[in-house]
């Protein structure tokens, strides 16, 4: 029987060859500090495509200069970024994988010299700078920046856009009552705290009609913060707006100690998927093919997002197939070497 992990998955006009996704992970490798694609990116991402990952999502890519986590982040705030991103898309697709991009704004967690923005003027921790409380004009400008980032992603040829609404960055800061103390239409009630993300989604949709993912932090790990139940309601709103899949991570909106163990975030993907009736991606210390297949078979998520495991092993997908006693087509350049290895073991 074919493992479900290796069955195709269709979202809108896109069919992935398997359910393995490379999770967006910041590389901090733009050494020229202009946000442009470097040789590191040209090697890093296509290598995972050679390893048969079905969908590769490029790291958090800043929609504005002040939206960078660091000076070394990738950027998509200028048309000057399109050519490098287009080259990256070509290199990945040439290896028979699909590619997405995560568009992001770091909010109060930006560690740059420029002014930093947040819904409220509260620093992440005492050792970090106090952000400026975003004005309505700041909000409108940032919403527009997400829309323009979507236009550039389309021009570069990406297959998927993921909006980064997790890990304590700007959108997450608006969503959480721990970081959003506003008294205007962008703060207070859950509906008001969702308003910024609602407007970002609408701005992106004006430029983008392909598959749209959103990464969330499904719990704040704080008694006064958002919970998975909160995000079930938010996910229903996202689905109504046309979002296709929720990438379920957690935490990092405020400093907290988290009990981490294999698959610790999978229950979030399970709950959102089955209570909000929307596709989800599971992420978080998923390390083996058997573990991934259990999630698939029990319909706890629709896609498996791998982060650190794909950093350690770019060929995880091939390893998982062998673990599950399933043959997937390897790159032709590898086939002869594998045949020789099998012969020598006889």
ZALUM-953228 format. One line per 8 residues: their letters; for each residue x, y, z of C-alpha. Coordinates in Angstrom, 3 decimals, always signed. Layout:
BEGIN
A) X:Y:Z  ... .
***
This chain:
BEGIN
XXXXXXXX) +0.000:+0.000:+0.000  +1.315:+3.422:-0.936  +2.134:+5.536:+2.134  -0.126:+8.562:+2.267  +2.963:+10.717:+2.806  +3.869:+10.036:-0.825  +0.478:+10.632:-2.402  -0.100:+13.815:-4.452 .
XXXXXXXX) -1.928:+16.743:-2.911  -3.848:+19.339:-4.923  -4.512:+22.902:-3.802  -6.370:+25.042:-6.341  -4.359:+24.759:-9.580  -1.291:+23.225:-7.919  -0.567:+19.517:-7.423  +2.300:+18.585:-5.133 .
XXXXXXXX) +3.993:+15.235:-5.816  +4.052:+14.352:-2.102  +3.064:+15.774:+1.297  +6.582:+16.811:+2.384  +7.102:+20.563:+2.786  +10.264:+22.427:+3.694  +9.235:+24.832:+6.419  +10.392:+28.447:+6.024 .
XXXXXXXX) +13.495:+29.000:+8.154  +15.452:+32.246:+8.323  +18.962:+31.911:+6.923  +20.294:+35.427:+7.723  +22.551:+35.115:+4.680  +22.124:+38.373:+2.766  +25.628:+39.551:+3.598  +25.254:+42.578:+1.341 .
XXXXXXXX) +22.350:+43.734:+3.579  +20.175:+44.669:+0.609  +17.812:+41.697:+0.876  +18.853:+40.169:-2.435  +19.291:+36.453:-3.167  +22.841:+35.223:-2.564  +24.759:+32.113:-3.629  +23.822:+30.499:-0.309 .
XXXXXXXX) +20.138:+30.591:-1.291  +20.939:+29.282:-4.772  +22.542:+26.212:-3.201  +20.416:+25.754:-0.083  +16.926:+25.568:-1.602  +17.590:+23.564:-4.805  +19.456:+20.951:-2.722  +16.192:+20.114:-0.937 .
XXXXXXXX) +14.450:+19.950:-4.302  +17.026:+17.371:-5.425  +16.146:+15.530:-2.208  +12.532:+15.221:-3.456  +10.756:+17.642:-1.125  +7.352:+18.319:-2.682  +7.086:+21.988:-1.718  +9.883:+24.284:-0.573 .
XXXXXXXX) +8.874:+27.503:+1.212  +11.504:+30.221:+1.176  +12.349:+31.859:+4.497  +10.559:+34.864:+6.004  +11.049:+37.551:+3.351  +10.527:+41.135:+4.447  +7.793:+43.232:+2.834  +9.537:+46.436:+3.961 .
XXXXXXXX) +13.047:+47.351:+5.151  +11.828:+47.961:+8.722  +10.090:+44.573:+8.573  +13.358:+42.620:+8.589  +14.247:+40.541:+11.615  +17.881:+41.439:+10.913  +19.898:+43.349:+8.330  +20.684:+40.002:+6.696 .
XXXXXXXX) +17.135:+38.905:+5.811  +15.820:+38.299:+2.321  +13.616:+41.086:+1.016  +10.686:+41.503:-1.334  +10.040:+45.214:-0.700  +11.450:+46.348:-4.044  +11.146:+45.348:-7.689  +14.941:+45.033:-7.557 .
XXXXXXXX) +14.434:+41.774:-5.663  +12.386:+40.078:-8.385  +15.215:+38.878:-10.632  +17.045:+37.034:-7.846  +13.850:+35.446:-6.590  +12.908:+34.442:-10.141  +16.273:+32.707:-10.491  +15.672:+30.847:-7.233 .
XXXXXXXX) +12.255:+29.718:-8.467  +13.797:+28.421:-11.688  +16.515:+26.465:-9.868  +13.985:+24.696:-7.630  +11.435:+23.956:-10.363  +14.200:+22.603:-12.582  +14.571:+19.822:-9.990  +10.843:+18.924:-10.179 .
XXXXXXXX) +9.713:+20.537:-6.925  +7.335:+23.394:-6.251  +8.273:+26.543:-4.395  +6.529:+29.059:-2.163  +7.601:+32.157:-0.295  +6.738:+33.388:+3.176  +6.099:+37.139:+3.256  +6.641:+38.746:+6.625 .
XXXXXXXX) +7.034:+41.789:+8.821  +9.002:+41.397:+12.054  +7.203:+44.104:+14.020  +8.693:+44.689:+17.460  +11.122:+41.773:+17.081  +13.084:+43.542:+14.320  +16.704:+44.013:+15.332  +17.672:+46.794:+12.946 .
XXXXXXXX) +18.722:+50.433:+13.282  +15.517:+51.870:+11.805  +12.325:+52.640:+13.731  +10.400:+49.468:+14.509  +6.608:+49.108:+14.555  +4.108:+47.241:+16.712  +0.412:+47.530:+17.528  +1.410:+48.871:+20.966 .
XXXXXXXX) +4.629:+50.381:+22.324  +5.675:+47.329:+24.340  +9.130:+45.730:+23.906  +9.453:+41.945:+23.537  +11.762:+41.897:+26.550  +13.732:+44.407:+28.612  +16.898:+43.948:+26.570  +15.136:+44.911:+23.323 .
XXXXXXXX) +14.050:+48.263:+21.926  +10.613:+49.720:+22.550  +8.693:+49.850:+19.262  +6.674:+52.745:+17.952  +2.909:+52.230:+18.188  +1.731:+51.999:+14.598  -0.441:+54.853:+13.388  -3.329:+54.255:+11.012 .
XXXXXXXX) -1.051:+55.522:+8.233  +1.625:+52.992:+9.263  -0.975:+50.228:+9.167  -2.255:+51.248:+5.732  +1.293:+51.458:+4.376  +2.170:+48.022:+5.755  -0.990:+46.413:+4.393  -0.102:+47.851:+0.993 .
XXXXXXXX) +3.451:+46.487:+1.345  +2.060:+42.964:+1.770  -0.014:+43.435:-1.374  +2.979:+44.634:-3.376  +5.045:+41.730:-2.043  +2.377:+39.375:-3.411  +2.617:+41.054:-6.807  +6.372:+40.588:-6.859 .
XXXXXXXX) +6.050:+36.947:-5.751  +3.697:+36.344:-8.671  +6.093:+38.026:-11.098  +8.938:+35.882:-9.782  +6.911:+32.724:-10.491  +6.271:+31.319:-7.013  +3.615:+28.621:-6.669  +2.487:+29.430:-3.117 .
XXXXXXXX) +2.434:+32.455:-0.835  +2.489:+32.006:+2.928  +1.656:+35.001:+5.111  +3.665:+34.936:+8.332  +1.213:+35.542:+11.181  +3.154:+33.607:+13.848  +6.127:+33.670:+16.223  +5.492:+37.089:+17.705 .
XXXXXXXX) +6.039:+39.056:+14.521  +3.828:+41.964:+13.471  +0.618:+40.182:+12.447  +0.845:+37.878:+15.470  +1.312:+40.964:+17.654  -1.976:+42.383:+16.377  -3.770:+39.076:+16.981  -2.636:+38.572:+20.585 .
XXXXXXXX) -4.159:+40.426:+23.552  -0.731:+40.213:+25.213  +0.820:+42.566:+22.676  -2.163:+44.474:+21.310  -3.427:+47.020:+23.836  -4.982:+49.353:+21.282  -8.342:+51.003:+21.900  -9.169:+51.790:+18.264 .
XXXXXXXX) -10.670:+49.517:+15.590  -7.488:+47.390:+15.525  -7.569:+46.417:+19.204  -9.766:+45.124:+21.990  -12.126:+42.403:+20.766  -11.030:+39.327:+18.816  -12.763:+40.771:+15.771  -10.816:+44.019:+16.047 .
XXXXXXXX) -7.510:+42.239:+16.674  -8.127:+40.173:+13.537  -8.756:+43.289:+11.428  -5.102:+43.833:+10.442  -4.714:+40.256:+9.190  -8.068:+40.532:+7.406  -6.807:+43.576:+5.522  -3.463:+41.923:+4.723 .
XXXXXXXX) -5.243:+38.887:+3.250  -7.470:+41.099:+1.116  -4.472:+43.109:-0.134  -2.627:+39.905:-1.048  -5.680:+38.459:-2.825  -5.905:+41.517:-5.076  -2.518:+40.519:-6.517  -2.518:+36.748:-6.034 .
XXXXXXXX) -4.980:+34.028:-7.047  -2.821:+30.980:-6.320  -2.627:+28.822:-3.178  -2.500:+30.946:-0.039  -1.176:+29.639:+3.285  -0.982:+31.372:+6.656  +1.417:+30.405:+9.435  -0.058:+30.864:+12.902 .
XXXXXXXX) +1.132:+30.502:+16.478  -1.801:+28.391:+17.657  -1.212:+29.177:+21.318  +0.558:+31.960:+23.210  +1.423:+29.575:+26.093  +0.069:+32.216:+28.476  -3.068:+32.204:+30.605  -4.110:+35.621:+29.266 .
XXXXXXXX) -3.198:+34.933:+25.636  -4.697:+33.246:+22.615  -5.397:+29.514:+22.727  -6.051:+26.850:+20.067  -9.765:+27.545:+20.560  -9.145:+31.186:+19.648  -7.368:+30.099:+16.500  -10.158:+27.749:+15.466 .
XXXXXXXX) -12.351:+30.856:+15.269  -9.645:+32.834:+13.467  -9.142:+29.931:+11.039  -12.836:+30.002:+10.170  -12.431:+33.673:+9.299  -9.348:+32.900:+7.194  -11.192:+30.161:+5.332  -14.078:+32.540:+4.611 .
XXXXXXXX) -11.541:+34.927:+3.085  -10.194:+32.227:+0.768  -7.123:+31.008:+2.648  -6.304:+27.439:+1.577  -4.154:+26.057:+4.407  -3.120:+26.936:+7.964  +0.489:+26.139:+8.900  +0.215:+25.447:+12.640 .
XXXXXXXX) +3.184:+26.477:+14.736  +3.044:+28.006:+18.232  +4.470:+30.458:+20.741  +7.080:+33.238:+20.649  +4.734:+36.205:+20.995  +6.013:+36.688:+24.559  +8.950:+34.995:+26.294  +7.776:+31.626:+27.691 .
XXXXXXXX) +9.338:+28.278:+28.512  +7.784:+25.659:+26.216  +7.696:+21.924:+26.857  +9.121:+20.613:+23.582  +8.903:+16.955:+22.531  +8.473:+15.022:+19.247  +5.294:+16.147:+17.503  +4.417:+18.639:+20.243 .
XXXXXXXX) +2.574:+20.966:+17.830  +0.666:+18.295:+15.892  -2.448:+18.551:+18.127  -2.836:+22.176:+17.018  -2.946:+21.185:+13.354  -5.368:+18.389:+14.236  -7.760:+20.654:+16.138  -7.750:+23.490:+13.603 .
XXXXXXXX) -8.193:+21.060:+10.702  -11.097:+19.187:+12.179  -12.906:+22.010:+13.992  -12.462:+24.792:+11.438  -12.744:+22.416:+8.460  -9.679:+23.791:+6.724  -6.490:+22.109:+5.495  -3.519:+22.314:+7.850 .
XXXXXXXX) +0.191:+21.681:+7.933  +1.787:+19.979:+10.944  +5.211:+21.123:+12.108  +7.441:+20.677:+15.148  +10.021:+17.961:+15.813  +8.657:+15.593:+13.186  +11.749:+13.544:+12.430  +10.868:+10.115:+11.009 .
XXXXXXXX) +8.877:+8.741:+8.125  +6.812:+6.644:+10.506  +5.901:+9.667:+12.591  +4.894:+11.633:+9.478  +2.849:+8.729:+8.119  +0.940:+8.368:+11.400  -0.103:+12.026:+11.150  -1.261:+11.483:+7.574 .
XXXXXXXX) -3.112:+8.220:+8.185  -4.960:+9.606:+11.215  -5.943:+12.732:+9.237  -4.365:+15.057:+11.773  -2.970:+17.307:+9.013  -2.769:+17.484:+5.226  +0.909:+18.339:+4.809  +4.044:+17.683:+6.852 .
XXXXXXXX) +6.279:+20.719:+7.389  +9.890:+19.872:+8.245  +12.374:+22.429:+9.526  +15.524:+21.402:+11.350  +15.301:+17.827:+10.103  +15.707:+19.084:+6.519  +18.654:+21.211:+7.619  +20.313:+18.088:+8.993 .
XXXXXXXX) +19.347:+15.884:+6.061  +18.396:+17.457:+2.713  +17.496:+13.944:+1.498  +15.029:+13.207:+4.306  +12.278:+12.420:+1.804  +14.341:+9.625:+0.228  +15.269:+8.321:+3.679  +11.621:+8.332:+4.786 .
XXXXXXXX) +10.622:+6.389:+1.672  +13.169:+3.691:+2.474  +11.976:+3.612:+6.090  +8.410:+3.048:+4.864  +9.532:+0.422:+2.310  +8.361:+2.564:-0.569  +10.239:+3.301:-3.776  +10.111:+6.835:-5.080 .
XXXXXXXX) +11.900:+7.982:-8.183  +15.329:+9.271:-7.267  +17.221:+11.839:-9.343  +18.723:+10.044:-12.336  +22.181:+11.155:-11.221  +21.791:+9.046:-8.058  +20.252:+5.910:-9.517  +23.473:+4.288:-10.741 .
XXXXXXXX) +25.185:+4.912:-7.398  +22.284:+3.312:-5.544  +22.312:+0.277:-7.849  +26.040:-0.206:-7.194  +25.493:+0.109:-3.432  +22.747:-2.533:-3.512  +24.972:-4.852:-5.576  +27.871:-4.513:-3.102 .
XX) +25.577:-5.393:-0.190  +24.539:-8.700:-1.778 .
***
